[in-house]
Amino acid sequence: MTDGDAPAREELDAQVRRAQAGDRAALEAVVRAVQPQVHGLAWRFLWHPEDAEDASQEILVRLVTRLGGFRGESSFRTWVFQVACNALRTMRRRRMEERALSIEAFAADLAEGLTDAPAATSGQGDEALLLEEVKIGCTTAMLLCLDREQRLAYILGEILELDHRVAAEALEVTPDAYRQRLSRARAAIVGLMRARCGLAHPENACRCRRRVATAIARGHVDPGRLLFARSTEQARRFPEVLAEIRKLEEMQRAAALHRSHAVPEPTREFGQWLRRLVEGAR
């Protein structure tokens, strides 16, 4: 469902029309086509994979039950994002939102607890995976410093790279209002990374390696149950990715770091739920 993939969009539009006419195989194809982007948006918005799965379920139910009301006044992709954003902005606050810090408090937290001492892992956890866990957890948590409206604007525009007109329509605001919202969100995230993040700015003291021990001690990372880091190969390749990110202009680095994160795969239970959703629609 990318902007540049016209044949895929045309095929999806055809499947939507067939699904609206009662073709359940087409409905299944539509749900499975949009599920990855729905899940990715929910994860970046809520941070915790379990909360992202819960939110994804709510969004997908809304999409299935409201599909008959889609009239094609916007692209189907835009409508999907509109439904998803409405669900996310109105749902109850989730666990990490309750613990979210302001930009200033988050920056102060990143200045504390830095140590070169080895982490106490009791033999659990590959070092590369622990670094990946801290990197993804920390940079994704930065998004929670933004209010919900700014967070959605940043994710849509900077990370998912939606056209500003599409993002504005998804958020049901004017393009000018969207650009102002995005500008404020971008300035906050870039400013935070400029001040503290050693990934975006190597001269900074905060390094993922120096935060591992504190993250484990504070219970933010469980070496025996990592939330984000699943691929050892991806973790080991990251230094090459980071070298390319650091070649970018400062304003581009933060979003590039977020885009470098692989969205955690949904659990097997989520896959089973998805099958039940489609079968129930039949």
C-alpha positions as CSV (number, residue, x, y, z in Angstrom):
1,M,0.0,0.0,0.0
2,T,2.8,2.4,-0.9
3,D,2.2,5.6,-2.9
4,G,4.5,4.4,-5.6
5,D,2.9,1.0,-6.2
6,A,0.0,1.9,-8.5
7,P,-0.7,-1.7,-9.6
8,A,-1.0,-2.9,-6.0
9,R,-3.3,0.0,-5.2
10,E,-5.5,-0.8,-8.2
11,E,-5.7,-4.4,-7.2
12,L,-6.6,-3.4,-3.6
13,D,-9.3,-1.0,-4.8
14,A,-10.8,-3.9,-6.9
15,Q,-10.7,-6.2,-3.9
16,V,-12.4,-3.5,-1.8
17,R,-15.3,-3.3,-4.3
18,R,-15.6,-7.1,-4.4
19,A,-15.6,-7.2,-0.6
20,Q,-18.3,-4.5,-0.4
21,A,-20.4,-6.7,-2.8
22,G,-20.1,-9.7,-0.4
23,D,-17.0,-11.5,-1.7
24,R,-15.5,-12.8,1.6
25,A,-12.3,-14.0,-0.1
26,A,-11.8,-10.4,-1.2
27,L,-12.5,-9.2,2.3
28,E,-9.8,-11.5,3.7
29,A,-7.4,-10.1,1.1
30,V,-8.2,-6.5,2.1
31,V,-7.8,-7.2,5.8
32,R,-4.5,-8.9,5.3
33,A,-3.3,-6.1,3.0
34,V,-3.9,-3.3,5.5
35,Q,-3.0,-5.2,8.7
36,P,0.8,-4.5,8.6
37,Q,0.4,-0.8,8.3
38,V,-2.3,-0.7,10.9
39,H,-0.1,-2.7,13.3
40,G,3.0,-0.6,12.5
41,L,1.1,2.7,13.2
42,A,-0.3,1.3,16.4
43,W,3.1,0.1,17.7
44,R,4.8,3.4,17.0
45,F,2.0,5.2,18.7
46,L,1.7,3.0,21.8
47,W,5.3,1.6,22.1
48,H,4.3,-1.7,23.8
49,P,3.7,-4.6,21.4
50,E,0.8,-6.0,23.4
51,D,-1.0,-2.7,23.5
52,A,-0.3,-2.3,19.7
53,E,-2.0,-5.7,19.1
54,D,-5.0,-4.7,21.2
55,A,-5.3,-1.4,19.3
56,S,-4.8,-3.1,15.9
57,Q,-7.7,-5.5,16.7
58,E,-9.9,-2.6,17.5
59,I,-9.0,-0.8,14.3
60,L,-9.4,-3.8,12.1
61,V,-12.9,-4.5,13.6
62,R,-13.8,-0.9,12.8
63,L,-12.5,-1.3,9.2
64,V,-14.5,-4.5,8.6
65,T,-17.7,-3.3,10.1
66,R,-17.5,0.1,8.4
67,L,-16.3,-1.1,5.0
68,G,-19.7,-0.9,3.5
69,G,-19.7,2.8,4.3
70,F,-16.6,3.6,2.3
71,R,-17.7,5.6,-0.7
72,G,-14.4,6.3,-2.4
73,E,-14.4,10.0,-1.7
74,S,-10.7,9.5,-0.7
75,S,-8.3,6.7,-1.6
76,F,-8.9,3.5,0.4
77,R,-5.5,3.9,1.9
78,T,-6.3,7.3,3.2
79,W,-9.6,6.1,4.6
80,V,-7.8,3.3,6.5
81,F,-5.4,5.8,8.1
82,Q,-8.4,8.0,9.0
83,V,-10.1,5.2,10.8
84,A,-6.9,4.1,12.5
85,C,-6.0,7.6,13.6
86,N,-9.5,8.2,15.0
87,A,-9.3,5.0,17.0
88,L,-5.9,5.8,18.4
89,R,-6.6,9.4,19.4
90,T,-9.8,8.4,21.3
91,M,-8.8,5.2,23.0
92,R,-8.0,5.1,26.7
93,R,-4.4,5.8,27.7
94,R,-2.2,2.7,27.6
95,R,0.5,1.6,30.0
96,M,3.4,3.6,28.5
97,E,1.4,6.7,27.9
98,E,0.7,6.7,31.7
99,R,4.5,6.7,32.3
100,A,5.4,9.1,29.5
101,L,7.7,12.0,30.3
102,S,7.9,15.5,28.9
103,I,10.6,16.2,26.4
104,E,12.6,18.0,29.1
105,A,12.2,15.2,31.6
106,F,13.1,12.6,29.1
107,A,16.3,14.5,28.2
108,A,17.2,14.7,31.8
109,D,16.6,11.0,32.2
110,L,18.9,10.2,29.3
111,A,21.7,12.1,31.1
112,E,21.5,9.8,34.1
113,G,22.4,6.1,34.6
114,L,25.1,6.0,32.0
115,T,27.7,3.4,32.8
116,D,30.5,1.4,31.2
117,A,30.0,-1.4,33.7
118,P,28.9,-4.7,32.2
119,A,25.2,-5.5,32.5
120,A,24.1,-8.2,34.9
121,T,22.2,-10.6,32.5
122,S,22.7,-13.9,34.3
123,G,23.9,-15.4,31.0
124,Q,20.7,-14.3,29.2
125,G,20.6,-12.2,26.1
126,D,23.0,-11.7,23.2
127,E,24.9,-8.4,23.6
128,A,23.9,-7.3,20.1
129,L,20.2,-8.0,20.8
130,L,20.4,-6.1,24.1
131,L,21.8,-3.1,22.4
132,E,19.0,-3.4,19.8
133,E,16.4,-3.6,22.5
134,V,17.7,-0.5,24.2
135,K,18.0,1.4,20.9
136,I,14.5,0.6,19.7
137,G,12.9,1.0,23.2
138,C,14.5,4.3,23.8
139,T,14.0,6.0,20.4
140,T,10.4,4.8,20.2
141,A,9.7,6.0,23.7
142,M,10.7,9.5,22.6
143,L,7.5,9.6,20.5
144,L,5.5,9.3,23.7
145,C,6.9,12.7,24.8
146,L,4.6,14.2,22.1
147,D,0.9,14.6,22.7
148,R,-1.3,12.3,20.7
149,E,-2.0,14.8,17.8
150,Q,1.6,15.7,17.3
151,R,2.6,12.0,17.6
152,L,0.2,11.0,14.9
153,A,1.4,13.8,12.7
154,Y,5.1,12.8,13.2
155,I,4.5,9.1,12.5
156,L,2.4,9.7,9.4
157,G,4.7,12.4,7.9
158,E,8.2,11.6,9.1
159,I,8.2,7.8,9.6
160,L,5.6,6.5,7.2
161,E,6.4,9.4,4.8
162,L,2.8,10.1,3.8
163,D,2.2,13.0,1.5
164,H,1.2,16.0,3.5
165,R,-2.2,16.2,1.8
166,V,-2.9,12.5,2.5
167,A,-1.8,12.9,6.2
168,A,-3.9,16.0,6.7
169,E,-6.9,14.2,5.3
170,A,-6.2,11.2,7.5
171,L,-6.2,13.5,10.5
172,E,-9.1,15.5,9.3
173,V,-7.3,18.8,9.5
174,T,-6.3,21.4,6.8
175,P,-2.9,21.0,5.1
176,D,-1.7,24.2,6.8
177,A,-2.8,22.9,10.3
178,Y,-1.1,19.6,9.6
179,R,2.2,21.2,8.5
180,Q,2.3,23.3,11.7
181,R,1.6,20.3,13.9
182,L,4.3,18.3,12.1
183,S,6.8,21.2,12.4
184,R,6.3,21.4,16.1
185,A,6.6,17.6,16.6
186,R,9.7,17.4,14.4
187,A,11.4,20.3,16.2
188,A,10.8,18.5,19.6
189,I,12.1,15.1,18.5
190,V,15.1,16.6,16.6
191,G,15.9,18.9,19.6
192,L,15.8,15.9,22.0
193,M,18.1,13.8,19.8
194,R,20.5,16.8,19.3
195,A,20.8,17.3,23.0
196,R,21.2,13.7,24.1
197,C,21.2,10.9,21.5
198,G,24.6,9.4,20.7
199,L,23.0,7.6,17.7
200,A,22.1,10.7,15.8
201,H,25.0,12.8,17.2
202,P,28.1,10.7,18.1
203,E,29.5,13.5,20.2
204,N,26.7,13.0,22.8
205,A,27.5,10.9,25.9
206,C,24.3,8.8,25.8
207,R,25.1,5.5,24.0
208,C,22.8,2.4,23.9
209,R,25.7,0.3,25.3
210,R,26.0,2.7,28.3
211,R,22.3,2.4,29.0
212,V,21.9,-1.4,29.0
213,A,22.9,-2.0,32.7
214,T,20.6,0.8,34.0
215,A,17.7,-0.3,31.7
216,I,18.0,-3.9,33.1
217,A,18.4,-2.7,36.7
218,R,15.3,-0.5,36.4
219,G,13.3,-3.3,34.9
220,H,12.9,-1.5,31.6
221,V,14.6,-4.4,29.8
222,D,14.2,-8.1,30.6
223,P,17.0,-10.0,29.0
224,G,14.9,-13.1,29.1
225,R,11.9,-11.5,27.3
226,L,12.9,-8.9,24.8
227,L,10.0,-6.9,23.4
228,F,11.6,-5.5,20.2
229,A,14.9,-7.2,19.3
230,R,14.3,-10.5,17.6
231,S,16.8,-10.7,14.7
232,T,20.5,-11.1,15.6
233,E,21.4,-10.5,12.0
234,Q,19.6,-7.2,11.9
235,A,21.1,-6.1,15.2
236,R,24.6,-6.9,13.9
237,R,24.0,-5.0,10.7
238,F,22.8,-1.8,12.4
239,P,26.3,-0.2,12.6
240,E,26.3,-0.1,8.8
241,V,22.8,1.4,8.8
242,L,23.8,3.9,11.4
243,A,26.8,5.0,9.4
244,E,24.5,5.9,6.5
245,I,22.0,7.6,8.7
246,R,24.7,9.9,10.1
247,K,25.5,11.1,6.6
248,L,22.0,12.6,6.4
249,E,21.1,16.2,7.3
250,E,20.3,16.6,11.0
251,M,16.6,17.1,10.4
252,Q,16.4,13.8,8.6
253,R,18.3,11.6,11.0
254,A,15.6,11.1,13.7
255,A,13.0,9.9,11.3
256,A,15.6,7.7,9.5
257,L,16.4,6.1,12.9
258,H,12.7,5.3,13.5
259,R,12.3,3.9,10.0
260,S,15.3,1.6,10.6
261,H,13.4,-0.2,13.4
262,A,11.7,-3.4,12.3
263,V,8.1,-3.5,13.6
264,P,7.8,-6.5,16.0
265,E,5.9,-9.3,14.3
266,P,2.4,-9.9,15.8
267,T,2.1,-12.9,18.0
268,R,0.6,-16.3,16.9
269,E,-2.5,-15.4,19.0
270,F,-3.0,-12.3,16.9
271,G,-2.8,-14.3,13.7
272,Q,-5.4,-16.7,15.1
273,W,-7.6,-13.7,16.1
274,L,-7.3,-12.3,12.6
275,R,-8.5,-15.6,11.1
276,R,-11.5,-15.6,13.4
277,L,-12.3,-12.0,12.5
278,V,-12.4,-12.9,8.8
279,E,-14.3,-16.1,9.3
280,G,-16.8,-14.3,11.5
281,A,-17.4,-11.8,8.8
282,R,-18.4,-14.7,6.6
